[in-house]
Amino acid sequence: MVKATYSGTIFCTSAGIEYAWRNGSWKLPFSEIAVIGECTNELGPFADDYFVCFVNRNGKGWLDCSFYAEGRDALLTCLESHFGTPFELGLSDSTSFKSRVMWPPSLRGEPMFEYLAPPPKNRLSAWLRRIGMKPNTNVQVIAPRVQKFLSRTAG
């Protein structure tokens, strides 16, 4: 039996975006958003595996909300209205680690993140990689092209 997850509620205000879920919440003013995209992971169907992501203007991190959150469609409509461009989700059939920029238009379709293998913790994990077994986790970082964009627009 699969346990149902609570994916939270996402909504727009005149100032920005607010997301709340069972264990927390965040708020992000529109003025602090530099890049908007989507990403997937391999956790489904046991946990949320699809997210809408917002990279901060400072380029030091991002916030995300579950694709399955209440209010997602209204959020996309709000983003289209605020930013004046379509926001079309394109990773709904992905079951692996993928990402894609939706805004700004100059980066649309580019990978938003890179997924890097963490360094081996011991000889056994190093040996398992040499024989072709991948680690069961990764490190998610902002993709180089997005980083370059952020460095040009920071200020």
Buried (B, 14 or more C-beta within 10 A) or exposed (E): EEEEBEBBBBBBEEEBBBBBBEEEEEEBEBEBBBBBBBBBBEEBEEEBBBBBBBBBBEBEEBBBBBBBBBBBEEBBEBBBEBBEBEBEBEBEEBBEBBBBBBBBEEBBEBBBBBBEEEEBEEEEBEEBEEEEEEBEEBEBEBBEBBBEBBEEEEE
